[in-house]
Amino acid sequence: MSTLQQEHAKIEQLAHQSADEIEVMAGREREALQGWVPTLATDAEVREALEKAFDYRGDITITRKDGSQVEGYLFDRRTGSTLENSLVRVMPSNGSPKLNIAYSDIAALAFTGRDTAAGKTFEAWVKKYWEKKAAGEKNIQIEPEKLD
């Protein structure tokens, strides 16, 4: 929680910027992960790859150490002190019930599905809006694209 002094300093800082500068702040750079097959040689690499998989908005394929594969959407992860105590939760793309998979059971990971969030920035939405407005369209609505 910020103090009154911190809030006052932030207001002073923003007072010297235009509304346009404040409205569009720098976002986080997204990595192009589609098709990536990370190396999982160390515990740190496993943890980092699964964090990226959690942020990914497409299907991934997990190959377990027993050779079985699970393709689906990684919707949750629970990190513990060891790989055995950590797990990911996956909704398989074939409609099977949700699975819990321990980090320690994962032999390989691949970002196999299309990243549904790629190119879906607010700036892209605004650009489409202004293109339609410049073309003279009325009642402009930008509909979300249909998912596969």
Residue, then its C-alpha position, 0 to 999 in steps of 0.5 A: m500500500s502506498t503512503l500519502q507522500q508516494e501518491h503525491a509524488k506520483i501525481e506530481q510526476l504525472a502532472h508533467q505528462s500529456a493525457d496521451e502519454i499517460e493513456v498508452m503506457a509501455g506493455r510487456e513484450r510477448e515472446a513468440l513461443q509457438g513451435w518452441v521446444p525448450t531444453l529441460a536439463t535443469d530444475a531452473e529450466v523446467r520451472e522457467a519453461l512451465e512459467k512461460a507455458f502458463d502465460y501461453r495462450g495456446d495448447i502445449t504438448i507435455t511428454r511424460k517420463d513414461g513416454s505418454q503425451v498430453e496435449g492441452y491448455l495449461f491453466d494452472r501451476r502450483t510451485g513447491s520447493t522441489l519439482e516433486n512438490s510442484l505440479v501443472r494442471v492441464m485441460p486436455s484438448n481431447g476432452s478428457p478430465k483435467l490432469n495434474i502433472a508433477y514437474s518431476d514427471i515431465a520429460a519434454l515440453a513443446f508449444t504446439g498450439r496456435d497462440t491465440a493472443a499473438g498480435k491481439t494488442f490494444e494498439a492493433w484493435v485501435k488501428k482496426y477501429w480507426e481504419k473502419k472509421a476512416a472508411g466511413e463505417k458507422n456503428i463500428q464493432i470489432e468482433p473477436e475472431k472465432l477460435d478453432 
